[in-house]
Amino acid sequence: MTVADELCDRVGFIVDGEVRLIDAPRALKLRYGRRVVRVESRPAEQTMTRDFPLETLGDDADFIALLRGGQVQTIHTLEATLEDIFIEATGRRLE
């Protein structure tokens, strides 16, 4: 799936001879991914993980406080992979 994601303009998932899903990899990832930013911080001796909605990120006081606090370790979007999408759309795992 990584190769398909990098090289293809469009991908299709076929199960039992039926096309279950077809679109551009980026469009599929946007449709099936979560619009959330996950932040890992370490305010004390333990790592804390919090999710923040992407739509309100710029106005989220807790998110801004984490950034200003200087304890952020990582920030990631929760983008779906093509493999995640395949499993959700077909109900099958890749082998």
MMTF fields as JSON, N, C-alpha, C and O atoms, coordinates in Angstrom:
{
  "mmtfVersion": "1.0.0",
  "mmtfProducer": "UNKNOWN",
  "numBonds": 379,
  "numAtoms": 380,
  "numGroups": 95,
  "numChains": 1,
  "numModels": 1,
  "chainsPerModel": [1],
  "groupsPerChain": [95],
  "chainIdList": ["A"],
  "bondAtomList": [4, 2, 8, 6, 12, 10, 16, 14, 20, 18, 24, 22, 28, 26, 32, 30, 36, 34, 40, 38, 44, 42, 48, 46, 52, 50, 56, 54, 60, 58, 64, 62, 68, 66, 72, 70, 76, 74, 80, 78, 84, 82, 88, 86, 92, 90, 96, 94, 100, 98, 104, 102, 108, 106, 112, 110, 116, 114, 120, 118, 124, 122, 128, 126, 132, 130, 136, 134, 140, 138, 144, 142, 148, 146, 152, 150, 156, 154, 160, 158, 164, 162, 168, 166, 172, 170, 176, 174, 180, 178, 184, 182, 188, 186, 192, 190, 196, 194, 200, 198, 204, 202, 208, 206, 212, 210, 216, 214, 220, 218, 224, 222, 228, 226, 232, 230, 236, 234, 240, 238, 244, 242, 248, 246, 252, 250, 256, 254, 260, 258, 264, 262, 268, 266, 272, 270, 276, 274, 280, 278, 284, 282, 288, 286, 292, 290, 296, 294, 300, 298, 304, 302, 308, 306, 312, 310, 316, 314, 320, 318, 324, 322, 328, 326, 332, 330, 336, 334, 340, 338, 344, 342, 348, 346, 352, 350, 356, 354, 360, 358, 364, 362, 368, 366, 372, 370, 376, 374],
  "bondOrderList": [1, 1, 1, 1, 1, 1, 1, 1, 1, 1, 1, 1, 1, 1, 1, 1, 1, 1, 1, 1, 1, 1, 1, 1, 1, 1, 1, 1, 1, 1, 1, 1, 1, 1, 1, 1, 1, 1, 1, 1, 1, 1, 1, 1, 1, 1, 1, 1, 1, 1, 1, 1, 1, 1, 1, 1, 1, 1, 1, 1, 1, 1, 1, 1, 1, 1, 1, 1, 1, 1, 1, 1, 1, 1, 1, 1, 1, 1, 1, 1, 1, 1, 1, 1, 1, 1, 1, 1, 1, 1, 1, 1, 1, 1],
  "groupList": [{"groupName": "MET", "atomNameList": ["N", "CA", "C", "O"], "elementList": ["N", "C", "C", "O"], "formalChargeList": [0, 0, 0, 0], "bondAtomList": [1, 0, 2, 1, 3, 2], "bondOrderList": [1, 1, 2], "singleLetterCode": "M", "chemCompType": "L-PEPTIDE LINKING"}, {"groupName": "THR", "atomNameList": ["N", "CA", "C", "O"], "elementList": ["N", "C", "C", "O"], "formalChargeList": [0, 0, 0, 0], "bondAtomList": [1, 0, 2, 1, 3, 2], "bondOrderList": [1, 1, 2], "singleLetterCode": "T", "chemCompType": "L-PEPTIDE LINKING"}, {"groupName": "VAL", "atomNameList": ["N", "CA", "C", "O"], "elementList": ["N", "C", "C", "O"], "formalChargeList": [0, 0, 0, 0], "bondAtomList": [1, 0, 2, 1, 3, 2], "bondOrderList": [1, 1, 2], "singleLetterCode": "V", "chemCompType": "L-PEPTIDE LINKING"}, {"groupName": "ALA", "atomNameList": ["N", "CA", "C", "O"], "elementList": ["N", "C", "C", "O"], "formalChargeList": [0, 0, 0, 0], "bondAtomList": [1, 0, 2, 1, 3, 2], "bondOrderList": [1, 1, 2], "singleLetterCode": "A", "chemCompType": "L-PEPTIDE LINKING"}, {"groupName": "ASP", "atomNameList": ["N", "CA", "C", "O"], "elementList": ["N", "C", "C", "O"], "formalChargeList": [0, 0, 0, 0], "bondAtomList": [1, 0, 2, 1, 3, 2], "bondOrderList": [1, 1, 2], "singleLetterCode": "D", "chemCompType": "L-PEPTIDE LINKING"}, {"groupName": "GLU", "atomNameList": ["N", "CA", "C", "O"], "elementList": ["N", "C", "C", "O"], "formalChargeList": [0, 0, 0, 0], "bondAtomList": [1, 0, 2, 1, 3, 2], "bondOrderList": [1, 1, 2], "singleLetterCode": "E", "chemCompType": "L-PEPTIDE LINKING"}, {"groupName": "LEU", "atomNameList": ["N", "CA", "C", "O"], "elementList": ["N", "C", "C", "O"], "formalChargeList": [0, 0, 0, 0], "bondAtomList": [1, 0, 2, 1, 3, 2], "bondOrderList": [1, 1, 2], "singleLetterCode": "L", "chemCompType": "L-PEPTIDE LINKING"}, {"groupName": "CYS", "atomNameList": ["N", "CA", "C", "O"], "elementList": ["N", "C", "C", "O"], "formalChargeList": [0, 0, 0, 0], "bondAtomList": [1, 0, 2, 1, 3, 2], "bondOrderList": [1, 1, 2], "singleLetterCode": "C", "chemCompType": "L-PEPTIDE LINKING"}, {"groupName": "ARG", "atomNameList": ["N", "CA", "C", "O"], "elementList": ["N", "C", "C", "O"], "formalChargeList": [0, 0, 0, 0], "bondAtomList": [1, 0, 2, 1, 3, 2], "bondOrderList": [1, 1, 2], "singleLetterCode": "R", "chemCompType": "L-PEPTIDE LINKING"}, {"groupName": "GLY", "atomNameList": ["N", "CA", "C", "O"], "elementList": ["N", "C", "C", "O"], "formalChargeList": [0, 0, 0, 0], "bondAtomList": [1, 0, 2, 1, 3, 2], "bondOrderList": [1, 1, 2], "singleLetterCode": "G", "chemCompType": "PEPTIDE LINKING"}, {"groupName": "PHE", "atomNameList": ["N", "CA", "C", "O"], "elementList": ["N", "C", "C", "O"], "formalChargeList": [0, 0, 0, 0], "bondAtomList": [1, 0, 2, 1, 3, 2], "bondOrderList": [1, 1, 2], "singleLetterCode": "F", "chemCompType": "L-PEPTIDE LINKING"}, {"groupName": "ILE", "atomNameList": ["N", "CA", "C", "O"], "elementList": ["N", "C", "C", "O"], "formalChargeList": [0, 0, 0, 0], "bondAtomList": [1, 0, 2, 1, 3, 2], "bondOrderList": [1, 1, 2], "singleLetterCode": "I", "chemCompType": "L-PEPTIDE LINKING"}, {"groupName": "PRO", "atomNameList": ["N", "CA", "C", "O"], "elementList": ["N", "C", "C", "O"], "formalChargeList": [0, 0, 0, 0], "bondAtomList": [1, 0, 2, 1, 3, 2], "bondOrderList": [1, 1, 2], "singleLetterCode": "P", "chemCompType": "L-PEPTIDE LINKING"}, {"groupName": "LYS", "atomNameList": ["N", "CA", "C", "O"], "elementList": ["N", "C", "C", "O"], "formalChargeList": [0, 0, 0, 0], "bondAtomList": [1, 0, 2, 1, 3, 2], "bondOrderList": [1, 1, 2], "singleLetterCode": "K", "chemCompType": "L-PEPTIDE LINKING"}, {"groupName": "TYR", "atomNameList": ["N", "CA", "C", "O"], "elementList": ["N", "C", "C", "O"], "formalChargeList": [0, 0, 0, 0], "bondAtomList": [1, 0, 2, 1, 3, 2], "bondOrderList": [1, 1, 2], "singleLetterCode": "Y", "chemCompType": "L-PEPTIDE LINKING"}, {"groupName": "SER", "atomNameList": ["N", "CA", "C", "O"], "elementList": ["N", "C", "C", "O"], "formalChargeList": [0, 0, 0, 0], "bondAtomList": [1, 0, 2, 1, 3, 2], "bondOrderList": [1, 1, 2], "singleLetterCode": "S", "chemCompType": "L-PEPTIDE LINKING"}, {"groupName": "GLN", "atomNameList": ["N", "CA", "C", "O"], "elementList": ["N", "C", "C", "O"], "formalChargeList": [0, 0, 0, 0], "bondAtomList": [1, 0, 2, 1, 3, 2], "bondOrderList": [1, 1, 2], "singleLetterCode": "Q", "chemCompType": "L-PEPTIDE LINKING"}, {"groupName": "HIS", "atomNameList": ["N", "CA", "C", "O"], "elementList": ["N", "C", "C", "O"], "formalChargeList": [0, 0, 0, 0], "bondAtomList": [1, 0, 2, 1, 3, 2], "bondOrderList": [1, 1, 2], "singleLetterCode": "H", "chemCompType": "L-PEPTIDE LINKING"}],
  "groupTypeList": [0, 1, 2, 3, 4, 5, 6, 7, 4, 8, 2, 9, 10, 11, 2, 4, 9, 5, 2, 8, 6, 11, 4, 3, 12, 8, 3, 6, 13, 6, 8, 14, 9, 8, 8, 2, 2, 8, 2, 5, 15, 8, 12, 3, 5, 16, 1, 0, 1, 8, 4, 10, 12, 6, 5, 1, 6, 9, 4, 4, 3, 4, 10, 11, 3, 6, 6, 8, 9, 9, 16, 2, 16, 1, 11, 17, 1, 6, 5, 3, 1, 6, 5, 4, 11, 10, 11, 5, 3, 1, 9, 8, 8, 6, 5],
  "groupIdList": [1, 2, 3, 4, 5, 6, 7, 8, 9, 10, 11, 12, 13, 14, 15, 16, 17, 18, 19, 20, 21, 22, 23, 24, 25, 26, 27, 28, 29, 30, 31, 32, 33, 34, 35, 36, 37, 38, 39, 40, 41, 42, 43, 44, 45, 46, 47, 48, 49, 50, 51, 52, 53, 54, 55, 56, 57, 58, 59, 60, 61, 62, 63, 64, 65, 66, 67, 68, 69, 70, 71, 72, 73, 74, 75, 76, 77, 78, 79, 80, 81, 82, 83, 84, 85, 86, 87, 88, 89, 90, 91, 92, 93, 94, 95],
  "secStructList": [7, 2, 2, 2, 2, 2, 2, 7, 1, 7, 3, 3, 3, 3, 3, 6, 6, 3, 3, 3, 3, 3, 3, 7, 2, 2, 2, 2, 2, 2, 2, 2, 1, 3, 3, 3, 3, 3, 3, 3, 3, 7, 1, 1, 1, 1, 7, 3, 3, 3, 3, 3, 3, 4, 4, 4, 4, 4, 4, 7, 2, 2, 2, 2, 2, 2, 2, 2, 2, 6, 7, 3, 3, 3, 3, 3, 3, 3, 7, 7, 7, 2, 2, 2, 2, 2, 2, 2, 2, 2, 1, 7, 7, 7, 7],
  "xCoordList": [0.806, 0.0, 0.854, 0.439, 2.027, 2.902, 3.284, 3.304, 3.588, 3.955, 2.774, 2.944, 1.587, 0.388, 0.168, -0.18, 0.366, 0.185, 1.161, 0.795, 2.391, 3.418, 3.314, 3.623, 2.881, 2.954, 1.634, 1.637, 0.52, -0.756, -1.53, -1.557, -2.16, -3.078, -4.438, -5.148, -4.792, -6.06, -5.819, -5.001, -6.543, -6.482, -7.903, -8.844, -8.032, -9.326, -9.168, -8.159, -10.157, -10.164, -11.24, -12.419, -10.824, -11.726, -11.806, -10.785, -13.028, -13.253, -14.285, -15.381, -13.912, -14.797, -15.333, -16.506, -14.469, -14.831, -15.629, -16.027, -15.873, -16.651, -15.76, -15.016, -15.845, -15.089, -15.791, -16.926, -15.104, -15.697, -15.428, -16.222, -14.286, -13.884, -12.859, -11.972, -12.985, -11.99, -11.896, -12.909, -10.665, -10.439, -8.939, -8.15, -8.551, -7.148, -6.736, -7.54, -5.493, -5.05, -5.259, -5.717, -4.929, -5.086, -6.545, -6.86, -7.439, -8.875, -9.395, -10.188, -8.95, -9.374, -8.883, -9.625, -7.623, -7.064, -7.775, -7.977, -8.154, -8.892, -10.297, -10.793, -10.938, -12.296, -12.334, -13.241, -11.37, -11.39, -10.567, -10.725, -9.695, -8.876, -9.67, -10.747, -9.136, -9.757, -9.156, -7.938, -9.993, -9.523, -9.146, -9.805, -8.04, -7.581, -6.062, -5.368, -5.569, -4.137, -3.866, -4.492, -2.926, -2.555, -1.243, -0.256, -1.253, -0.081, 0.378, -0.414, 1.659, 2.27, 3.146, 3.987, 2.931, 3.736, 4.215, 3.731, 5.176, 5.731, 5.81, 6.874, 4.662, 4.66, 5.332, 5.761, 5.426, 6.088, 6.921, 7.684, 6.791, 7.57, 6.871, 7.462, 5.639, 4.912, 4.526, 4.333, 4.418, 4.004, 2.481, 1.801, 1.962, 0.531, 0.157, 0.866, -0.939, -1.409, -2.792, -3.682, -2.963, -4.264, -4.564, -3.665, -5.845, -6.311, -7.089, -7.866, -6.86, -7.535, -8.18, -7.529, -9.451, -10.104, -9.384, -9.054, -9.147, -8.429, -9.192, -8.584, -10.519, -11.35, -11.198, -11.307, -10.951, -10.886, -9.494, -9.333, -8.513, -7.16, -6.599, -6.008, -6.775, -6.211, -6.827, -6.221, -8.039, -8.729, -8.752, -9.353, -8.107, -8.151, -7.115, -5.911, -7.601, -6.715, -5.8, -4.641, -6.305, -5.48, -4.343, -3.216, -4.639, -3.616, -2.527, -1.335, -2.95, -2.0, -1.151, 0.046, -1.76, -1.007, 0.048, 1.16, -0.31, 0.675, 1.865, 3.016, 1.578, 2.659, 3.558, 4.783, 2.947, 3.716, 4.454, 5.446, 3.972, 4.585, 5.93, 6.673, 6.251, 7.549, 7.758, 8.899, 6.69, 6.828, 6.322, 6.189, 6.042, 5.537, 6.666, 7.764, 6.375, 7.353, 7.064, 7.981, 5.793, 5.426, 4.05, 3.219, 3.819, 2.506, 2.277, 3.13, 1.109, 0.788, -0.681, -1.541, -0.954, -2.338, -2.66, -1.753, -3.925, -4.326, -4.823, -5.966, -3.943, -4.252, -4.371, -3.55, -5.378, -5.56, -4.545, -4.15, -4.129, -3.283, -4.182, -5.344, -3.656, -4.442, -4.801, -5.867, -3.922, -4.239, -5.409, -6.29, -5.432, -6.559, -7.862, -8.884, -7.81, -8.994, -9.454, -10.652, -8.505, -8.833, -9.58, -10.604, -9.069, -9.688, -11.096, -12.024, -11.251, -12.573, -13.559, -14.721, -13.101, -13.987, -14.338, -15.425, -13.42, -13.634, -13.911, -14.448, -13.547, -13.702, -12.654, -12.791, -11.622, -10.551, -9.201, -9.008, -8.276, -6.905, -6.041, -6.334, -4.997, -4.04, -3.151, -2.781, -2.817, -1.93, -0.68, 0.189],
  "yCoordList": [-1.197, 0.0, 1.267, 2.297, 1.194, 2.364, 2.764, 3.949, 1.776, 2.046, 2.661, 3.622, 2.12, 2.669, 4.114, 4.965, 4.389, 5.737, 6.707, 7.844, 6.276, 7.15, 7.327, 8.4, 6.28, 6.298, 6.536, 6.993, 6.239, 6.237, 7.54, 8.152, 7.941, 9.081, 8.659, 9.449, 7.399, 6.839, 5.391, 4.696, 4.947, 3.554, 3.026, 3.771, 1.732, 1.083, -0.169, -0.868, -0.448, -1.662, -2.582, -2.231, -3.758, -4.736, -5.947, -6.502, -6.351, -7.519, -8.406, -7.962, -9.665, -10.635, -10.106, -10.293, -9.453, -8.964, -7.673, -7.209, -7.081, -5.846, -4.704, -4.84, -3.562, -2.381, -1.778, -1.31, -1.795, -1.277, 0.212, 0.93, 0.667, 2.043, 2.428, 1.643, 3.654, 4.155, 5.676, 6.375, 6.171, 7.615, 7.859, 6.914, 9.115, 9.482, 9.138, 9.288, 8.676, 8.339, 9.478, 9.246, 10.685, 11.827, 12.04, 12.292, 11.942, 12.128, 11.049, 11.334, 9.821, 8.73, 8.957, 8.751, 9.384, 9.604, 10.747, 10.693, 11.779, 12.884, 12.444, 12.855, 11.622, 11.159, 10.202, 10.285, 9.306, 8.277, 8.602, 7.947, 9.598, 9.962, 10.769, 11.283, 10.872, 11.692, 13.085, 13.227, 14.118, 15.506, 15.933, 16.75, 15.325, 15.494, 15.63, 15.025, 16.42, 16.521, 15.874, 16.225, 14.925, 14.249, 14.85, 14.92, 15.28, 15.897, 15.026, 14.663, 14.698, 14.016, 15.028, 15.695, 15.126, 16.049, 15.32, 14.244, 15.942, 15.34, 16.42, 16.988, 16.698, 17.751, 17.339, 18.195, 16.051, 15.574, 14.354, 14.406, 13.285, 12.082, 11.136, 10.144, 11.431, 10.55, 11.288, 12.503, 10.539, 11.122, 11.176, 10.212, 12.315, 12.538, 12.676, 13.347, 12.057, 12.145, 12.778, 12.367, 13.794, 14.463, 14.661, 14.91, 14.548, 14.798, 16.109, 16.41, 16.886, 18.167, 18.219, 17.875, 18.643, 18.759, 19.781, 20.876, 19.422, 20.291, 21.588, 22.645, 21.509, 22.666, 23.825, 24.987, 23.52, 24.574, 24.731, 25.347, 24.187, 24.138, 25.517, 25.69, 26.487, 27.82, 28.572, 29.503, 28.17, 28.835, 27.998, 28.404, 26.838, 25.922, 26.345, 26.209, 26.859, 27.375, 26.295, 26.57, 25.066, 23.976, 23.632, 23.383, 23.619, 23.333, 24.409, 24.103, 25.647, 26.764, 26.743, 27.026, 26.412, 26.329, 25.224, 25.39, 24.096, 23.015, 23.477, 23.204, 24.178, 24.671, 25.656, 25.581, 26.557, 27.574, 27.015, 27.59, 25.887, 25.29, 24.641, 24.345, 24.418, 23.874, 22.415, 21.957, 21.676, 20.283, 19.318, 18.122, 19.832, 18.998, 18.119, 18.598, 16.822, 15.891, 15.616, 15.626, 15.37, 15.118, 15.695, 15.843, 16.023, 16.448, 15.717, 15.748, 15.05, 14.306, 14.468, 14.587, 14.471, 14.333, 12.84, 12.011, 12.502, 11.096, 10.7, 10.276, 10.848, 10.519, 9.008, 8.25, 8.587, 7.16, 6.718, 7.508, 5.472, 4.902, 4.203, 3.919, 3.925, 3.182, 1.797, 1.269, 1.21, -0.098, 0.01, -0.85, 1.05, 1.278, 1.403, 0.828, 2.159, 2.396, 1.108, 0.831, 0.317, -0.962, -1.856, -2.448, -1.953, -2.802, -2.308, -3.108, -1.016, -0.46, -0.657, -0.997, -0.447, -0.528, -1.961, -2.219, -2.891, -4.26, -5.249, -6.329, -4.888, -5.812, -6.921, -7.913, -6.756, -7.763, -7.14, -5.937, -7.962, -7.523, -7.873, -8.82, -7.119, -7.42, -8.567, -8.668, -9.418, -10.556, -10.494, -11.358],
  "zCoordList": [0.0, 0.0, 0.0, -0.533, 0.588, 0.605, -0.814, -1.147, -1.647, -3.039, -3.776, -4.526, -3.573, -4.22, -3.785, -4.604, -2.516, -1.996, -2.639, -2.94, -2.852, -3.41, -4.925, -5.443, -5.641, -7.103, -7.829, -8.972, -7.195, -7.918, -7.76, -6.692, -8.866, -8.831, -8.296, -7.673, -8.549, -8.067, -7.673, -8.275, -6.651, -6.241, -6.127, -5.855, -6.339, -6.185, -5.354, -5.451, -4.544, -3.727, -4.278, -4.303, -4.717, -5.318, -4.406, -4.0, -4.09, -3.246, -3.936, -4.275, -4.136, -4.789, -6.122, -6.448, -6.876, -8.198, -8.206, -9.275, -7.048, -6.951, -6.484, -5.514, -7.195, -6.785, -5.574, -5.669, -4.439, -3.201, -3.016, -2.407, -3.555, -3.325, -4.368, -4.704, -4.885, -5.837, -5.687, -5.66, -5.592, -5.479, -5.409, -5.423, -5.335, -5.157, -3.729, -2.809, -3.522, -2.171, -1.166, -0.047, -1.563, -0.648, -0.282, 0.881, -1.257, -0.985, -0.037, 0.86, -0.239, 0.646, 2.068, 3.028, 2.201, 3.537, 4.25, 5.463, 3.503, 4.113, 4.518, 5.567, 3.705, 3.987, 5.182, 6.01, 5.276, 6.308, 7.547, 8.577, 7.467, 8.617, 9.625, 9.322, 10.803, 11.85, 11.794, 11.685, 11.866, 11.833, 13.251, 13.894, 13.697, 15.072, 15.076, 14.259, 15.992, 16.23, 17.585, 18.586, 17.609, 18.849, 19.349, 18.618, 20.602, 21.213, 22.376, 23.245, 22.38, 23.522, 24.247, 23.644, 25.547, 26.349, 27.595, 27.946, 28.241, 29.455, 30.538, 30.784, 31.184, 32.201, 33.504, 34.278, 33.749, 34.978, 34.602, 33.638, 35.328, 35.056, 34.074, 33.648, 33.718, 32.807, 31.531, 31.536, 30.442, 29.168, 29.129, 29.482, 28.696, 28.595, 27.119, 26.369, 26.689, 25.305, 25.295, 26.039, 24.435, 24.29, 22.824, 22.021, 22.474, 21.115, 21.089, 21.996, 20.022, 19.851, 18.464, 17.478, 18.364, 17.062, 16.182, 16.636, 14.944, 14.015, 13.748, 13.586, 13.703, 13.362, 14.35, 13.959, 15.621, 16.648, 17.247, 18.3, 16.591, 17.133, 17.482, 18.548, 16.606, 16.826, 17.992, 18.522, 18.399, 19.502, 20.776, 21.771, 20.757, 21.902, 22.941, 22.723, 24.075, 25.124, 25.688, 26.0, 25.823, 26.354, 25.391, 25.821, 24.089, 23.081, 23.099, 23.091, 23.124, 23.128, 24.395, 24.345, 25.524, 26.777, 26.716, 27.218, 26.097, 25.939, 25.101, 25.441, 24.005, 23.144, 23.895, 23.812, 24.61, 25.328, 26.529, 26.977, 27.057, 28.238, 27.968, 28.903, 26.71, 26.345, 26.698, 26.757, 26.932, 27.32, 26.25, 26.506, 25.055, 23.967, 23.441, 23.159, 23.312, 22.751, 21.278, 20.456, 20.936, 19.546, 19.255, 20.152, 17.97, 17.476, 16.162, 15.275, 16.03, 14.813, 14.45, 15.323, 13.155, 12.724, 12.715, 12.645, 12.784, 12.796, 11.413, 11.24, 10.441, 9.059, 8.89, 9.407, 8.177, 7.893, 6.843, 5.986, 6.91, 5.86, 4.854, 5.149, 3.675, 2.699, 3.223, 2.907, 4.017, 4.603, 5.581, 5.581, 6.411, 7.321, 6.536, 6.91, 5.448, 4.625, 3.96, 3.901, 3.458, 2.832, 3.82, 3.477, 5.035, 6.054, 6.378, 6.499, 6.516, 6.832, 5.677, 5.903, 4.456, 3.292, 2.905, 2.389, 3.154, 2.686, 3.803, 3.56, 5.022, 6.134, 6.126, 6.842, 5.325, 5.22, 5.502, 5.325, 5.94, 6.171, 4.965, 4.236, 4.766, 3.712, 4.148, 5.318, 3.22, 3.547, 2.715, 2.841]
}
